[in-house]
């Protein structure tokens, strides 16, 4: 944490200095009040007659000290918040930057709900911890030990009374913290669970309603929430029981001081001294109560910091290569004996894939559901690494590329279109930030999106709702395709990205692609024969292995698996679709 604290250490130091000023004013006031009572009101040294000049002089001094203490407290708050908020801001940005480097398996291990909790709630807890540490440790330490020191100076007997109560107070404090500390990590884990359920239910609300599972999800959320509440109540009960015990000890100490003062009143102990002793005792014990709340927040902050450190300390599993340069080839893809299994799984998804895709070629990939089509294309932009063999782009192993340099060569449109809460124009321009309006329009036209965009209320400036819920499936796919087309990448991958388009729209799309971007290598994953039959070559996957590769006509003659796919779709859609 020091890495972040030291950046804003001047703010923390200023906050600490102003806190020292505020607490000193609090410690000085009981002594002044004692003199007002003894010298001013009771007239000690003035024949027992009230001494108004002393009252006015010392009263004005107290008012001045209160104003100075209040100003110091305000400035302490300002600089404390400046330090804590800036430290939290740096942590949040670093966590997000680190999260952006995570591989897909790392994201899955943390979970969406947990990552959201860590970057929001946990960092807020750390900010609170830093604020209270800077402010609270100085205040409570000075109040406790300063009050004890000044009480011994005031009257040694009073100091001994408070010193005898001190071990009981500290013992109660540490007992409660020992019981409560394990609950804080559990609390944050339960908050992860609630956020995960929320994220799943919000994103899957259509499925929930379609399957009439609202009651089930309410019960699931209620159960997770009840577990959170039980843990929170456990913590609150511990501290709720501790407060009356601490107050009881405080009142016992005050009573003992009054008794000692009553016996010593004739031995030179004045009423003002007893008043000051009671005030110091109250300040000291209030400092201890503040320390209790401080340790509670510190314990929770440290638990949250451990969870944040898990993100900051996680190294990207996919290490960047050193290659950033240009190659003679552009858009060349080669799989050499490539095999792949998902991390943590022993099941091999792809076996000994050997495939070369030439620059400018259109290659289609077909196969039954679950045969490894998406896994195969995920190896090209290095979303995952092969477990054996190699994948080469433009003659260079993808593991030797810097990830940015590699992915700048590739544009991808997915079946599940990921759109952002922005305008249509901004969503398309995501593929090439700063693109001119003409290029955006040309990409939309190639993606067959121009017509529906023109009919939208604000055209290209029409806002898209969260996750694209304001658009139909086909409209979302066309916006995603336009984004990929706009990038003008050397390799263009469509992962079943036209599944929601009708056959005519899809045919127009591929015609436009061949016309406006003929030099790009196009890799099309599709389920429909009509989507792939005009490709230069079609690779047929079966159980993670390429069983055949050739044109439509060649595969009809040589590949039984491909003929089975064609026959099944002819029976379903009619021969014209083949």
C-alpha positions in Angstrom: 0.0 0.0 0.0 3.0 2.3 0.6 3.5 2.5 -3.2 0.2 4.5 -3.3 0.5 6.3 0.0 3.9 7.8 -0.8 2.5 9.6 -3.9 0.2 11.7 -1.7 2.3 11.7 1.5 2.4 15.5 1.6 -1.4 15.6 2.0 -1.2 12.9 4.7 1.6 14.8 6.6 -0.4 18.1 6.5 -3.5 16.2 7.7 -1.5 14.7 10.6 -0.1 18.1 11.6 -3.5 19.8 11.6 -4.8 16.8 13.7 -2.1 17.4 16.2 -3.1 21.0 16.5 -6.8 20.0 17.0 -6.0 17.5 19.7 -3.6 19.8 21.5 -6.4 22.3 21.8 -8.7 19.6 23.3 -6.0 18.7 25.8 -5.3 22.2 26.9 -8.9 23.2 27.6 -9.5 21.1 30.7 -6.6 22.8 32.4 -7.9 26.3 31.5 -11.4 25.3 32.7 -9.8 24.2 36.0 -8.3 27.6 36.4 -11.5 29.4 35.5 -13.3 27.4 38.2 -10.7 27.7 40.9 -9.3 31.2 40.3 -12.2 32.9 38.6 -15.4 31.4 40.1 -14.2 30.2 43.5 -11.7 33.1 43.9 -8.6 31.1 44.9 -5.9 33.7 45.5 -8.5 36.5 45.6 -9.8 36.0 49.1 -12.7 33.7 48.0 -14.3 36.5 45.9 -15.0 35.7 42.2 -12.4 37.2 39.9 -14.2 38.4 36.7 -11.1 39.6 34.9 -9.6 36.1 35.2 -12.9 34.6 33.9 -12.9 37.0 30.9 -9.3 36.5 30.1 -9.3 32.7 30.4 -12.7 32.5 28.7 -11.5 34.5 25.7 -8.4 32.3 25.6 -10.6 29.1 25.5 -12.8 30.6 22.7 -9.7 31.4 20.7 -8.3 27.9 21.2 -11.7 26.3 20.2 -11.7 28.4 17.0 -8.1 27.3 16.2 -8.9 23.7 17.0 -12.0 23.8 14.8 -10.0 25.3 11.9 -7.3 22.7 12.4 -10.0 19.9 12.4 -11.5 21.3 9.1 -8.1 21.4 7.4 -7.3 18.0 8.7 -10.5 16.7 7.0 -9.7 18.4 3.7 -6.2 17.0 3.5 -7.2 13.6 4.7 -9.9 13.2 2.1 -7.5 14.6 -0.6 -5.0 11.9 0.3 -7.5 9.0 0.6 -9.5 9.9 -2.5 -6.4 10.2 -4.7 -5.0 7.0 -3.3 -8.3 5.2 -4.0 -8.4 6.7 -7.5 -4.9 5.4 -8.3 -5.7 1.9 -6.9 -8.9 1.8 -8.9 -7.2 2.7 -12.2 -4.4 0.3 -11.6 -6.8 -2.5 -10.8 -8.8 -1.8 -13.9 -5.6 -1.7 -16.0 -4.4 -5.0 -14.6 -7.9 -6.5 -15.1 -7.7 -5.5 -18.8 -4.5 -7.6 -19.1 -6.2 -10.7 -17.7 -6.7 -13.7 -19.9 -10.2 -15.2 -20.2 -9.4 -18.0 -17.7 -8.2 -15.4 -15.1 -11.4 -13.4 -15.6 -13.4 -16.6 -15.0 -11.5 -17.5 -11.9 -12.1 -14.1 -10.2 -15.7 -13.9 -11.5 -17.5 -10.7 -12.7 -19.3 -10.1 -9.3 -16.0 -10.4 -7.4 -14.1 -8.1 -9.7 -16.9 -5.5 -9.4 -16.9 -5.7 -5.6 -13.1 -5.4 -5.4 -12.9 -2.4 -7.7 -15.8 -0.6 -6.0 -16.6 -1.6 -2.5 -13.2 -2.9 -1.5 -11.3 0.2 -2.7 -13.9 2.3 -0.8 -13.1 0.3 2.3 -9.4 1.0 1.8 -10.1 4.7 1.3 -12.0 4.7 4.6 -9.2 2.8 6.3 -6.6 5.4 5.1 -8.8 8.3 6.2 -9.4 6.9 9.6 -5.8 5.8 10.0 -4.4 9.3 9.3 -7.1 11.0 11.4 -8.0 8.4 14.0 -4.6 7.0 15.0 -3.2 10.5 15.9 -6.4 11.6 17.6 -6.9 8.5 19.7 -3.2 8.1 20.6 -2.9 11.7 21.7 -6.1 11.7 23.6 -5.3 8.5 25.4 -1.7 9.1 26.3 -1.9 12.8 26.5 -4.9 12.7 28.9 -3.0 10.1 31.0 0.1 12.2 31.1 -1.7 15.4 32.0 -3.8 13.6 34.6 -0.6 12.4 36.4 0.6 15.9 36.3 -2.7 17.1 37.7 -2.9 14.6 40.5 -0.9 11.3 40.7 -3.8 9.6 42.6 -6.2 10.3 39.7 -3.6 8.9 37.2 -3.3 5.7 39.2 -7.1 5.2 39.2 -7.3 5.5 35.5 -4.2 3.3 35.0 -5.8 0.5 37.0 -8.9 0.6 34.7 -6.7 0.7 31.5 -5.9 -3.1 31.3 -9.6 -4.0 31.5 -10.5 -1.6 28.8 -7.7 -2.8 26.5 -8.5 -6.5 27.2 -12.2 -5.9 26.2 -11.1 -4.1 23.1 -8.8 -6.9 21.8 -11.2 -9.7 22.7 -13.9 -8.1 20.6 -11.5 -7.5 17.7 -10.3 -11.1 17.9 -13.9 -12.3 17.5 -14.9 -9.8 14.7 -11.8 -9.9 12.5 -12.5 -13.2 10.7 -16.0 -12.0 9.8 -14.7 -9.1 7.6 -13.2 -11.4 4.9 -16.4 -13.5 5.0 -18.5 -10.3 4.6 -16.7 -9.3 1.4 -17.0 -12.8 -0.1 -20.7 -12.8 0.6 -20.9 -9.4 -1.1 -19.1 -11.0 -4.1 -21.9 -13.6 -4.2 -24.7 -11.0 -4.2 -23.0 -9.0 -7.0 -22.5 -12.1 -9.0 -26.2 -13.0 -8.7 -27.2 -9.5 -9.6 -25.0 -9.5 -12.7 -26.3 -12.9 -13.8 -30.0 -12.0 -13.3 -29.8 -8.6 -15.0 -28.0 -9.9 -18.0 -30.3 -13.0 -18.2 -33.6 -11.3 -17.3 -35.2 -12.4 -20.6 -34.4 -16.1 -19.9 -35.7 -15.7 -16.3 -39.0 -14.3 -17.5 -39.4 -16.7 -20.3 -38.9 -19.7 -18.0 -41.0 -18.1 -15.3 -38.1 -18.4 -12.8 -38.6 -15.1 -11.0 -39.6 -16.7 -7.7 -36.5 -19.0 -7.8 -34.2 -16.1 -8.4 -35.8 -14.1 -5.7 -35.2 -17.0 -3.3 -31.6 -17.4 -4.5 -30.9 -13.7 -4.0 -32.7 -13.7 -0.7 -30.6 -16.6 0.6 -27.4 -14.8 -0.3 -28.6 -11.6 1.2 -29.6 -13.3 4.4 -26.1 -14.8 4.8 -24.7 -11.3 4.3 -27.1 -9.8 6.9 -26.3 -12.6 9.4 -22.6 -11.9 9.2 -23.1 -8.1 9.4 -25.3 -8.6 12.4 -22.7 -10.8 14.0 -20.1 -8.0 13.7 -22.6 -5.4 15.0 -23.7 -7.5 17.9 -20.0 -7.9 19.1 -19.5 -4.1 19.0 -22.9 -3.4 20.4 -22.1 -5.5 23.5 -18.7 -3.9 23.8 -19.9 -0.3 23.9 -21.9 -0.6 27.2 -19.0 -2.5 28.8 -16.6 0.3 27.9 -19.0 2.9 29.1 -19.5 1.0 32.4 -15.7 1.0 32.9 -15.6 4.7 32.1 -18.2 5.5 34.7 -16.5 3.3 37.3 -13.3 5.3 36.7 -15.1 8.6 37.0 -16.8 7.4 40.2 -13.4 6.4 41.6 -11.9 9.8 40.8 -14.8 11.5 42.6 -14.3 9.3 45.7 -10.5 9.9 45.7 -11.1 13.6 45.1 -13.6 13.7 48.0 -11.0 12.3 50.4 -8.3 14.6 49.1 -10.4 17.8 48.9 -8.9 18.9 52.2 -5.4 18.1 51.2 -5.2 20.8 48.5 -7.2 19.2 45.8 -9.6 21.7 44.3 -13.0 21.3 42.6 -11.4 22.6 39.4 -8.8 19.9 39.6 -11.5 17.2 40.0 -13.4 18.7 37.1 -10.3 18.6 34.9 -9.6 15.0 36.0 -13.1 13.9 35.0 -12.8 15.7 31.7 -9.4 14.0 31.0 -10.8 10.6 32.0 -13.8 11.1 29.6 -11.4 12.2 26.8 -9.2 9.2 27.3 -12.0 6.7 27.4 -13.7 8.4 24.4 -10.4 8.0 22.7 -10.4 4.3 23.5 -14.0 4.0 22.1 -12.8 5.8 19.0 -10.0 3.3 18.8 -12.5 0.5 18.9 -14.3 1.9 15.8 -11.0 2.7 14.3 -9.7 -0.9 14.6 -13.0 -2.2 13.3 -12.6 -0.1 10.1 -8.9 -0.9 9.9 -9.6 -4.6 10.1 -12.1 -4.4 7.3 -9.8 -2.2 5.3 -6.9 -4.6 5.6 -9.2 -7.5 4.6 -10.3 -5.4 1.5 -6.7 -4.5 0.7 -5.8 -8.2 0.6 -8.5 -8.8 -2.0 -7.3 -5.8 -4.0 -3.7 -7.0 -3.8 -4.8 -10.3 -5.4 -5.8 -8.3 -8.5 -2.7 -6.1 -8.5 -0.4 -9.1 -7.8 -1.9 -11.3 -10.5 0.5 -11.5 -13.5 -1.0 -11.8 -17.0 -1.0 -15.4 -17.9 -0.4 -14.5 -21.6 3.0 -12.9 -21.7 3.7 -10.3 -24.4 6.2 -11.3 -27.1 8.8 -8.9 -28.3 7.8 -8.8 -32.0 6.2 -5.5 -33.0 7.4 -5.1 -36.6 6.1 -5.7 -40.1 6.4 -8.9 -42.1 6.5 -9.6 -45.9 3.2 -11.6 -45.6 -0.1 -9.8 -44.7 -3.1 -11.8 -43.6 -1.4 -15.2 -43.7 -2.5 -17.7 -41.0 -1.1 -21.1 -40.3 -1.8 -23.8 -37.8 1.1 -26.3 -37.3 0.2 -29.4 -35.4 -1.9 -27.2 -33.0 -3.7 -28.8 -30.1 -5.6 -27.1 -27.4 -7.3 -27.8 -24.1 -9.0 -25.2 -21.9 -7.0 -24.2 -18.8 -8.0 -26.4 -15.9 -9.5 -29.1 -18.1 -7.9 -32.3 -19.2 -10.2 -32.7 -22.2 -8.4 -31.8 -25.5 -10.7 -29.7 -27.6 -8.5 -29.5 -30.8 -6.1 -32.3 -32.0 -3.1 -31.8 -34.3 -4.7 -29.0 -36.5 -2.7 -28.4 -39.7 -4.2 -25.6 -41.8 -2.9 -22.8 -43.9 -5.0 -19.8 -44.9 -3.5 -17.7 -47.6 -3.6 -13.9 -47.8 -6.9 -12.6 -49.3 -8.5 -16.0 -49.1 -12.0 -16.6 -47.8 -12.0 -19.7 -45.6 -15.2 -21.1 -44.0 -15.2 -23.4 -41.0 -18.1 -25.8 -40.5 -18.9 -28.6 -38.1 -21.3 -29.9 -35.6 -22.1 -27.9 -32.4 -19.2 -28.3 -29.9 -16.7 -29.6 -32.4 -14.2 -26.7 -31.6 -14.9 -24.0 -34.3 -14.9 -21.1 -31.9 -11.9 -22.6 -30.0 -10.0 -22.7 -33.2 -10.4 -19.1 -34.2 -9.8 -18.0 -30.6 -6.2 -19.1 -31.0 -5.6 -16.6 -33.9 -5.9 -13.4 -31.8 -4.3 -15.3 -28.9 -7.3 -15.3 -26.6 -5.9 -18.6 -25.5 -2.5 -20.3 -26.2 -2.2 -23.7 -27.8 -1.2 -26.5 -25.5 0.9 -28.0 -28.3 2.1 -27.0 -31.7 1.9 -23.4 -32.9 -0.3 -20.8 -34.6 1.5 -18.4 -37.0 0.2 -15.0 -38.3 2.2 -13.7 -41.2 4.9 -16.3 -40.6 5.4 -15.3 -36.9 4.3 -17.4 -33.9 1.5 -15.5 -32.2 3.3 -16.0 -28.9 6.2 -13.9 -30.2 3.9 -10.9 -31.0 3.1 -8.1 -28.6 -0.6 -8.6 -28.1 -1.5 -5.2 -29.3 0.5 -5.6 -32.5 -1.1 -8.9 -33.1 -4.7 -7.9 -32.5 -4.3 -4.7 -34.6 -4.0 -7.1 -37.5 -7.3 -8.8 -36.7 -11.0 -7.8 -36.6 -13.6 -10.0 -35.1 -17.4 -10.0 -35.2 -19.1 -12.4 -32.8 -22.4 -14.2 -32.8 -23.3 -12.5 -29.5 -22.8 -8.9 -30.4 -21.3 -6.8 -27.6 -22.5 -3.2 -27.8 -21.9 -0.3 -25.5 -24.2 2.3 -24.0 -23.3 4.9 -26.6 -24.6 6.0 -30.0 -24.6 3.8 -33.1 -21.8 6.0 -34.5 -19.7 5.5 -31.4 -20.3 1.8 -31.4 -19.2 1.4 -35.0 -16.2 3.8 -34.5 -15.0 1.5 -31.7 -13.3 -0.5 -34.4 -11.3 2.6 -35.5 -11.3 5.5 -33.1 -11.3 8.9 -34.8 -12.7 7.4 -38.1 -14.2 10.0 -40.4 -18.0 10.0 -40.9 -17.7 8.8 -44.5 -15.7 5.7 -43.4 -18.3 4.9 -40.8 -21.1 5.3 -43.4 -19.2 3.1 -45.8 -18.7 0.4 -43.2 -22.4 0.5 -42.2 -23.4 0.3 -45.8 -21.2 -2.8 -46.4 -22.7 -4.4 -43.2 -26.2 -3.8 -44.6 -26.9 -1.6 -41.6 -27.5 1.7 -43.5 -31.2 1.2 -44.0 -32.2 0.6 -40.4 -29.8 3.3 -39.1 -31.3 5.9 -41.5 -34.8 5.1 -40.2 -33.7 5.4 -36.6 -34.9 8.6 -34.8 -31.5 10.3 -34.7 -29.7 8.3 -37.4 -26.1 7.5 -36.5 -26.5 9.6 -33.3 -29.3 7.3 -32.0 -28.3 6.1 -28.5 -28.1 2.3 -27.9 -29.4 1.0 -24.6 -27.2 -1.0 -22.3 -26.1 -4.3 -24.0 -27.9 -3.2 -27.1 -31.4 -4.1 -25.8 -32.9 -1.3 -27.9 -31.9 -3.2 -31.2 -33.0 -6.5 -32.6 -30.6 -9.4 -32.9 -30.0 -8.7 -36.6 -29.5 -5.0 -36.1 -26.9 -5.7 -33.3 -25.1 -8.1 -35.5 -24.9 -5.6 -38.4 -23.6 -2.9 -36.1 -20.9 -5.3 -34.8 -20.0 -6.3 -38.4 -19.7 -2.6 -39.4 -17.3 -2.1 -36.5 -15.2 -5.0 -37.7 -15.3 -3.8 -41.3 -14.3 -0.3 -40.3 -11.1 -1.5 -38.7 -9.7 -2.6 -42.2 -7.7 -5.4 -40.6 -5.6 -7.8 -42.5 -7.6 -10.7 -41.1 -11.4 -10.5 -40.6 -13.1 -13.2 -38.5 -16.9 -13.8 -38.4 -17.7 -16.2 -35.6 -21.3 -17.1 -36.7 -21.8 -13.3 -36.8 -24.5 -13.5 -39.4 -26.7 -16.1 -37.7 -29.5 -13.5 -37.2 -29.5 -12.2 -40.8 -31.7 -13.5 -43.5 -30.1 -15.2 -46.5 -30.5 -12.2 -48.9 -29.0 -9.7 -46.4 -26.1 -12.2 -45.7 -25.4 -12.7 -49.4 -25.3 -8.9 -50.0 -23.0 -8.5 -47.0 -20.5 -11.0 -48.4 -20.7 -9.4 -51.9 -19.9 -6.1 -50.3 -17.0 -7.5 -48.4 -15.4 -9.0 -51.5 -15.8 -5.7 -53.2 -14.6 -3.2 -50.7 -11.9 -5.2 -48.9 -10.7 -7.9 -51.3 -7.2 -8.1 -49.8 -8.3 -9.1 -46.3 -8.2 -12.7 -45.3 -11.7 -13.7 -44.2 -12.4 -16.6 -41.9 -16.1 -17.4 -41.5 -17.6 -19.7 -38.9 -21.1 -20.6 -39.8 -23.8 -23.3 -39.5 -25.6 -22.6 -42.8 -24.4 -24.0 -46.0 -25.7 -20.9 -47.8 -23.3 -18.8 -45.7 -20.2 -20.8 -46.7 -20.8 -22.4 -50.1 -19.2 -19.4 -52.0 -16.0 -19.4 -49.8 -12.7 -20.3 -51.5 -12.3 -23.2 -49.2 -14.4 -24.8 -46.5 -12.7 -26.6 -43.5 -14.8 -29.3 -41.9 -14.2 -29.9 -38.2 -15.3 -33.1 -36.5 -14.4 -33.9 -32.9 -11.6 -31.3 -32.8 -9.9 -32.4 -36.0 -10.1 -31.1 -39.5 -11.4 -34.0 -41.5 -11.5 -32.3 -44.9 -10.8 -28.9 -46.6 -11.8 -27.8 -50.0 -14.4 -26.0 -52.1 -18.1 -26.8 -51.8 -18.0 -28.9 -55.0 -14.9 -30.8 -53.9 -16.3 -31.6 -50.4 -19.6 -32.8 -51.9 -17.6 -35.4 -53.7 -15.1 -36.4 -51.0 -16.4 -35.6 -47.5 -19.2 -37.6 -46.0 -19.5 -35.3 -43.0 -20.0 -32.3 -45.2 -22.6 -34.1 -47.3 -24.5 -35.0 -44.2 -24.6 -31.3 -43.2 -25.8 -30.4 -46.7 -28.4 -33.1 -46.7 -29.8 -32.1 -43.3 -30.2 -28.5 -44.5 -31.7 -29.4 -47.8 -34.4 -31.3 -46.0 -35.0 -28.4 -43.7 -34.6 -25.4 -46.0 -34.9 -26.6 -49.5 -32.4 -27.1 -52.3 -32.3 -23.5 -53.2 -30.5 -22.7 -50.0 -27.7 -25.1 -50.9 
